Amino acid sequence: MFTSLRARLTPRLARTLLFAGAAGLALGTAACTTDGPTSLPSQSASLARAAVSNSALAAEVTALAWTKPAKERTASAVIGKAGGELKIPSGARLVVPAGAVSGNVTFRVTQVAGSIVAYDFEPHGITFAVPLVLEQPVNGTNFGGFTGTAVRGAYYKDAGQLDQRTGKAMVDEFRPTLISTDKKWIRFSVDHFSGYIVAMD
């Protein structure tokens, strides 16, 4: 399964390596300061510059988890060239900057049921001219007790890569994060769909 995925991700990795110099600077502030959700659209470009796909093969990570298992929830919206956003109640917010898509697209976000904070995004396979920003509130999660060294956005191909029993996930790509100064929000850029979690290494 992962051999074909590697072949798909290799061109993306080659493109992002062109930004390695900028990524080195941006990663130094990957867990740095932001004031609040209103500044999201302006952060899309800086998050994208930092987003080097540093894993062309699947890697096992510990996922951000809900303190109580979540139920499946879905939000959808038609968003065009002017941009927009959609939000799961008490869950993730997806910001689509102006110019990300060339025409109207029906975006759909589904919160995956279970203990892992995970989302499925549609249309599957779509890519964006301007990266989107995914914002995850940490309220209701185990983020407050996290004692590791890295917090990263992470892409997974399908829900079969999530182990709801152990809280582990196999992911195929990492995205550097920004954490708000009040530590209430985790943000990272998204340039293609479908599944994303927050990895807690």
C-alpha positions in Angstrom: 0.0 0.0 0.0 2.7 2.5 0.9 4.9 1.8 -2.1 2.4 3.4 -4.4 1.9 6.2 -2.0 5.6 6.9 -1.9 5.6 7.2 -5.7 2.8 9.7 -5.4 4.5 11.8 -2.8 8.0 11.9 -4.3 7.2 14.8 -6.8 5.6 16.8 -3.9 8.7 16.2 -1.8 10.9 17.4 -4.7 8.9 20.6 -5.0 9.0 21.4 -1.3 12.7 20.8 -1.0 13.1 24.0 -3.1 11.8 25.8 0.0 14.2 24.1 2.4 16.0 27.3 3.2 12.9 29.1 4.1 11.6 26.1 6.0 14.7 26.1 8.2 13.9 29.6 9.4 10.2 28.9 9.7 10.6 25.7 11.6 12.4 27.7 14.3 9.1 29.3 15.1 6.9 26.3 14.4 5.6 26.3 17.9 5.6 30.0 18.3 3.3 32.8 18.9 0.0 33.8 17.3 -2.7 36.0 18.8 -5.9 34.2 17.9 -8.0 32.8 15.2 -8.6 36.1 13.4 -5.0 36.0 12.1 -5.4 32.7 10.3 -5.5 33.8 6.6 -2.3 35.8 6.8 -0.5 32.8 8.2 -1.3 30.5 5.3 1.8 31.6 3.3 4.3 31.3 6.2 2.9 27.9 7.2 3.2 26.8 3.6 6.8 27.9 3.4 7.6 25.8 6.5 5.7 22.7 5.2 8.4 20.4 4.0 7.2 16.9 3.5 9.9 15.1 5.5 8.4 11.6 5.3 7.9 9.9 2.0 7.1 6.6 3.8 4.6 5.9 6.6 5.7 6.6 10.1 4.0 5.7 13.4 3.0 8.5 15.7 1.0 9.2 18.8 -2.1 11.2 17.9 -3.7 14.1 19.8 -6.6 12.5 21.6 -10.0 13.5 22.9 -10.6 13.3 26.6 -13.9 11.6 25.8 -14.4 9.7 22.5 -15.9 11.8 19.8 -18.9 11.1 17.7 -18.8 11.5 13.9 -19.8 15.0 12.8 -19.8 16.6 9.4 -19.8 20.2 8.2 -19.9 21.4 4.5 -19.9 24.6 2.6 -19.6 25.7 -1.0 -16.6 28.0 -1.2 -15.3 29.8 -4.3 -12.5 32.1 -5.4 -13.2 34.6 -2.7 -12.4 32.1 0.0 -14.3 31.2 3.2 -14.3 28.8 6.1 -16.2 25.9 7.7 -16.1 24.6 11.2 -17.0 21.4 13.2 -18.7 22.5 16.4 -16.2 22.1 19.2 -13.7 20.8 16.6 -11.6 21.9 13.7 -11.9 25.1 11.7 -10.8 25.0 8.0 -9.9 28.4 6.4 -9.9 28.6 2.6 -7.9 31.7 1.6 -8.9 33.7 -1.5 -7.4 32.2 -4.6 -7.1 28.7 -3.2 -9.7 27.3 -5.7 -10.6 28.7 -9.1 -14.3 28.1 -8.9 -17.0 26.9 -6.5 -16.1 23.7 -4.6 -18.2 21.9 -2.1 -15.9 21.4 0.9 -16.8 18.7 3.5 -15.1 18.0 6.8 -15.9 14.9 8.8 -14.8 14.5 12.4 -13.8 10.8 12.7 -15.5 9.0 15.6 -13.3 7.7 18.3 -10.5 8.7 20.7 -8.1 10.2 18.1 -8.6 13.8 17.0 -8.9 13.1 13.3 -10.7 14.6 10.3 -11.5 13.4 6.8 -11.6 16.2 4.1 -13.4 16.2 0.8 -13.2 16.3 -2.2 -10.5 13.6 -1.8 -7.4 14.2 -3.9 -8.0 18.0 -4.5 -5.0 20.3 -4.4 -4.9 24.1 -3.8 -3.3 27.0 -5.5 -3.0 28.7 -2.0 -2.6 26.4 1.0 -5.6 26.2 3.4 -5.1 26.5 7.2 -6.5 23.9 9.6 -7.0 25.1 13.1 -7.6 22.6 16.0 -8.7 23.9 19.4 -7.0 21.9 22.3 -10.0 22.2 24.6 -11.4 18.7 25.3 -8.1 17.0 24.3 -5.1 15.6 26.1 -2.8 18.4 24.8 -2.4 19.9 28.3 -0.7 16.8 29.5 1.7 16.5 26.6 5.4 16.3 27.6 7.0 15.4 24.2 9.2 17.5 22.0 7.3 17.9 18.8 3.7 18.8 17.7 3.1 18.4 14.0 0.2 18.2 11.6 0.2 14.9 9.9 -1.5 13.5 6.8 -3.0 10.0 6.6 -4.4 8.3 3.5 -7.4 6.5 5.0 -9.0 5.8 8.4 -7.5 2.3 8.4 -4.2 3.9 9.4 -5.7 5.1 12.8 -5.7 2.8 15.8 -8.4 4.1 18.0 -7.5 1.6 20.7 -3.9 2.6 21.2 -4.1 6.2 20.0 -1.4 5.5 17.4 -1.5 6.3 13.7 0.5 5.6 10.6 1.0 8.9 8.7 2.5 9.7 5.4 3.4 13.4 5.6 4.2 16.0 8.3 3.1 19.6 8.4 4.8 22.1 10.8 2.5 23.7 13.3 1.9 27.1 14.9 0.6 27.2 18.5 -1.3 30.2 19.8 0.3 32.2 22.7 -2.6 31.2 24.9 -2.0 27.5 23.9 -5.6 27.1 22.9 -5.1 26.5 19.2 -2.9 24.4 17.0 -2.6 25.4 13.3 -1.0 24.0 10.2 -1.3 24.4 6.4 -3.0 22.0 4.1 -2.3 21.8 0.4 -4.2 18.6 -0.5 -6.9 16.4 1.0 -7.9 13.9 2.6 -7.1 12.9 6.2 -5.3 14.9 8.9 -4.4 14.5 12.6 -2.1 16.3 15.1 0.9 14.1 15.8 2.4 14.3 19.4 6.0 13.0 19.2 
